[in-house]
Amino acid sequence: MTSTHFEASYLIETPLAPEAVAEVMAGEQSCGTFTRVAGETDDLRARARAQVLSVQALGTVERPSLPNAWLERQGYGAGANWQRARVRIAFPIANVGANLPTLAATVSGNLYDLGEVSGLRLESMDLPPDYRDQFDLPTMGVAGTRRSIGSAHGAMVGTIVKPNVGLSAQQTADLVRQLCDAGVDFIKDDEVSANPAHAPLQERIPAVMRVIREHRERTGKWVMVAFNITDETSAMLRHADLVQKEGGSCVMASINWCGLSGIQSLRRHTPLALHAHRNGYGALSRDPMLGMGYQAYQTLWRLAGVDHVHVHGLQGKFAQPDAEVVESAQDCQRRLSAVQDDRVLPAFSSGQWAGTVPATWAALQSDDLLFMSGGGILAHPDGPAAGVVSIRQAWAAVREGSSLDDYAWHAPELARALQFFGKRG
């Protein structure tokens, strides 16, 4: 039986009756407005109007989270009863179809501007599997990425080209050679280094891929490189073609700035793995009463067909609490499809080193992830190879149930990492 609706869950704040506000939300994002209009028949409303499924009261706060001129004009200010509630709404699939930008506009859109709310956050989306399967799927995902790098088991260890910018194409290739020799599985460009004048992709891609091919011929090991091809859509397609021509397996894009349609076009154009960098997501997520939770965010981008998605890192350098990072990684590892393994690979980064491995393992009990470390590899006192080894030793320790300190007695690279980076923790 074909599904007829998908659902979305919201956190709202309002001085009005939450049940009434929920009805406004449902009307605004389907067939309604603030008043019934000509042509809005009962039959049309029954067919096309979104339906409020539930409203759960969550208590009150003393002051509004966000400014709101409409509420001020209505006389709501000091002394108002600012109520919070969780609202669940079902939207007719027929209103949207397999149209990803319109799906995003339906579950978000003008809701953030409603006068009735002093806070609104899209928390999650629940798509029927048969509806999810109308959208794009990853070409590699977890299993395909493992096959590409030849790692059937264990964490996939990656790193980032550092310095972020400034290296020439040849200097970048020379660094990639060092990183390949160090034993990494995955190397990515930084999000601010796409097609700079000092290392244009037309030069950088062939130079780096020459190193990757030579490394495979010498060692049998294939290292996946995520070239940052962030650009306008037609340029991204050209860049992806060059990566594929040179034998590459992955490209990266700053998804928030390329847009859902741009990433969809890229997905449909290339079989390469799409490494989705989420830079800018903090603008959507850091205020607890505004924006979008990660479950909804990653759902939309997975419908665009990405293979890897950033989740930041545990005990890292960014603002997210560890619980949010863990939940984000778990979201990536859940299937949305009933017939396809559409899980994507969570990419851990930001201040990661051997010492953050135990928290990562404890949270996920899985090594189906990209564990990316910049300084934790490149700044290891005994060199990048020792940095990679120290991370692999940390993963071996947690998998066998040992503490890092105990394991380090017979793992000198890990011992040095604990001594060196631990002092900085």
Long-range contacts (C-beta under 8 A, 24 or more apart in sequence): 2-130, 3-93, 3-128, 3-130, 3-131, 4-92, 4-93, 4-94, 5-51, 5-90, 5-91, 5-92, 5-93, 5-128, 6-90, 6-91, 6-93, 6-125, 6-126, 6-127, 6-128, 6-131, 7-53, 7-88, 7-89, 7-90, 7-91, 7-125, 7-126, 8-88, 8-89, 8-91, 8-107, 8-122, 8-124, 8-125, 8-126, 8-296, 9-86, 9-87, 9-88, 9-89, 9-122, 9-123, 9-124, 9-125, 9-126, 10-86, 10-87, 10-88, 10-89, 10-111, 10-120, 10-121, 10-122, 10-123, 11-58, 11-84, 11-85, 11-86, 11-87, 11-119, 11-120, 11-121, 11-123, 11-288, 11-289, 12-84, 12-85, 12-86, 12-87, 12-117, 12-119, 12-120, 12-121, 13-61, 13-64, 13-65, 13-82, 13-83, 13-84, 13-117, 13-118, 13-119, 13-120, 13-289, 14-82, 14-83, 14-85, 14-116, 14-117, 14-118, 15-64, 15-71, 15-76, 15-80, 15-81, 15-82, 15-83, 15-118, 16-116, 18-55, 18-57, 18-83, 18-85, 18-87, 19-52, 19-55, 20-116, 21-85, 21-87, 21-114, 21-116, 21-117, 22-52, 22-55, 22-85, 22-87, 22-89, 23-52, 24-114, 24-116, 25-50, 25-52, 25-87, 25-89, 25-111, 25-114, 26-50, 26-51, 26-52, 26-89, 28-110, 28-111, 28-114, 29-89, 29-91, 29-106, 29-107, 29-109, 29-110, 29-111, 30-91, 30-92, 30-95, 30-106, 47-92, 47-94, 48-92, 48-94, 48-95, 49-92, 50-89, 50-90, 50-91, 50-92, 50-95, 51-89, 51-90, 52-87, 52-88, 52-89, 53-88, 53-89, 53-90, 54-86, 54-87, 54-88, 55-85, 55-86, 55-87, 55-88, 56-85, 56-86, 56-87, 57-83, 57-84, 57-85, 58-83, 58-84, 58-85, 58-86, 59-83, 59-84, 60-84, 64-118, 64-119, 65-118, 65-119, 65-287, 65-288, 65-289, 65-290, 66-118, 66-119, 66-289, 66-290, 68-115, 68-117, 68-118, 69-115, 70-115, 70-116, 71-115, 71-116, 71-118, 82-118, 84-119, 86-123, 93-128, 93-131, 97-134, 98-134, 98-135, 100-135, 100-260, 100-261, 100-264, 100-300, 100-303, 100-304, 101-259, 101-260, 101-261, 103-300, 103-303, 104-260, 104-300, 107-296, 108-292, 112-290, 112-291, 118-289, 119-289, 119-290, 120-289, 120-290, 121-287, 121-288, 121-289, 121-290, 121-291, 121-292, 121-293, 122-291, 122-292, 122-293, 122-296, 123-293, 123-295, 123-296, 124-293, 124-295, 124-296, 124-299, 125-295, 125-296, 125-299, 125-300, 127-299, 127-336, 129-336, 129-337, 129-338, 129-339, 130-338, 132-303, 132-336, 132-337, 132-342, 133-337, 133-338, 133-339, 133-340, 135-303, 135-304, 135-305, 136-264, 136-267, 136-268, 136-303, 136-304, 136-305, 137-305, 137-337, 137-340, 137-342, 138-273, 138-274, 138-302, 138-305, 138-306, 138-307, 138-342, 138-344, 139-267, 139-271, 139-272, 139-273, 139-274, 139-305, 139-307, 140-249, 140-273, 140-307, 141-307, 141-341, 141-342, 141-343, 141-344, 141-345, 142-333, 142-341, 142-343, 142-344, 142-345, 142-368, 143-341, 144-273, 144-307, 145-224, 145-273, 145-307, 145-308, 145-345, 145-370, 148-222, 148-224, 148-249, 148-250, 148-273, 149-185, 149-186, 149-222, 149-223, 149-224, 150-220, 150-221, 150-222, 151-185, 153-367, 154-367, 154-392, 154-395, 155-357, 155-367, 155-369, 155-371, 155-391, 155-392, 155-395, 156-185, 156-186, 156-345, 156-367, 156-369, 156-370, 156-371, 157-183, 157-184, 157-185, 157-186, 157-371, 157-372, 157-373, 157-388, 157-391, 157-392, 158-184, 158-185, 158-186, 158-187, 158-188, 158-347, 158-370, 158-371, 158-372, 158-373, 159-184, 159-186, 159-187, 159-188, 159-372, 159-373, 159-374, 159-377, 159-378, 159-384, 159-388, 160-187, 160-188, 160-189, 160-190, 160-349, 160-372, 160-374, 161-187, 161-188, 161-189, 161-190, 161-193, 162-190, 162-374, 162-375, 162-378, 164-190, 164-192, 164-193, 165-190, 165-192, 165-193, 165-196, 165-198, 166-198, 167-198, 167-199, 168-198, 168-199, 169-199, 169-200, 169-203, 169-204, 169-207, 169-208, 170-207, 171-199, 172-199, 172-204, 172-207, 172-208, 173-204, 173-207, 173-208, 173-210, 173-211, 176-208, 176-211, 176-212, 176-225, 177-211, 177-215, 178-384, 179-223, 179-377, 179-384, 180-211, 180-212, 180-215, 180-221, 180-223, 181-215, 181-385, 182-377, 182-383, 182-384, 182-385, 182-387, 182-388, 183-385, 183-388, 183-389, 183-392, 184-223, 184-377, 184-388, 185-223, 185-224, 186-223, 186-224, 186-225, 186-226, 186-370, 186-372, 187-223, 187-224, 187-225, 187-226, 188-225, 188-226, 188-228, 188-252, 188-275, 188-372, 189-226, 189-227, 189-228, 189-252, 190-228, 191-228, 191-230, 191-252, 191-254, 191-277, 191-279, 193-228, 194-228, 194-229, 194-230, 194-231, 194-254, 195-229, 195-231, 195-235, 195-239, 201-227, 201-229, 201-239, 201-242, 202-242, 205-239, 205-242, 205-243, 205-246, 205-248, 206-242, 206-246, 209-243, 209-246, 209-247, 209-248, 212-247, 212-248, 213-247, 222-249, 224-249, 224-250, 224-273, 225-249, 225-250, 226-250, 226-251, 226-252, 226-273, 226-275, 226-308, 227-251, 227-252, 228-252, 228-253, 228-254, 228-277, 229-253, 230-254, 230-257, 230-258, 231-258, 232-262, 233-258, 233-261, 233-262, 233-265, 233-266, 236-262, 236-265, 236-266, 237-265, 237-266, 237-269, 237-270, 240-266, 240-269, 240-270, 240-272, 241-270, 243-272, 244-270, 244-271, 244-272, 248-272, 249-273, 250-274, 250-275, 250-307, 251-275, 252-276, 252-277, 253-277, 254-279, 254-280, 255-301, 255-304, 255-306, 256-280, 256-281, 256-284, 260-300, 260-301, 260-304, 263-301, 263-304, 263-305, 263-306, 264-304, 264-305, 267-304, 267-305, 267-306, 268-305, 273-307, 273-308, 274-305, 274-306, 274-307, 274-308, 275-306, 275-307, 275-308, 275-347, 276-301, 276-306, 276-307, 276-308, 276-309, 276-310, 276-344, 277-310, 278-309, 278-310, 279-310, 282-318, 282-319, 286-319, 294-324, 294-327, 294-328, 294-331, 295-327, 295-331, 298-328, 298-331, 298-332, 298-344, 299-331, 299-336, 302-336, 302-342, 302-344, 306-344, 307-344, 307-345, 308-344, 308-345, 308-346, 308-347, 308-370, 309-344, 309-345, 309-346, 309-347, 310-346, 310-347, 310-349, 311-346, 311-347, 311-348, 312-348, 312-349, 312-350, 313-348, 313-349, 313-350, 313-351, 313-352, 313-356, 313-360, 314-348, 314-352, 314-356, 314-359, 314-360, 314-363, 315-351, 315-355, 315-356, 315-359, 315-425, 316-349, 316-350, 316-351, 316-352, 316-356, 317-350, 317-351, 318-350, 318-351, 322-359, 322-363, 325-363, 326-363, 326-364, 329-363, 329-364, 329-369, 330-364, 333-364, 333-366, 333-368, 343-368, 345-369, 345-370, 346-370, 347-372, 348-372, 349-373, 349-374, 351-375, 351-376, 352-376, 353-377, 353-387, 353-390, 353-391, 353-417, 353-421, 354-390, 354-391, 354-393, 354-394, 354-404, 354-414, 354-417, 354-418, 354-421, 355-394, 355-404, 355-417, 355-418, 355-421, 355-422, 355-425, 357-391, 357-394, 357-395, 357-397, 357-398, 357-404, 358-394, 358-397, 358-398, 358-403, 358-404, 361-395, 361-398, 361-399, 362-398, 367-395, 367-399, 371-395, 376-417, 376-421, 379-421, 380-413, 380-416, 380-417, 380-420, 381-416, 381-420, 382-413, 382-416, 386-413, 386-416, 386-417, 387-413, 387-417, 389-413, 389-414, 390-414, 390-416, 390-417
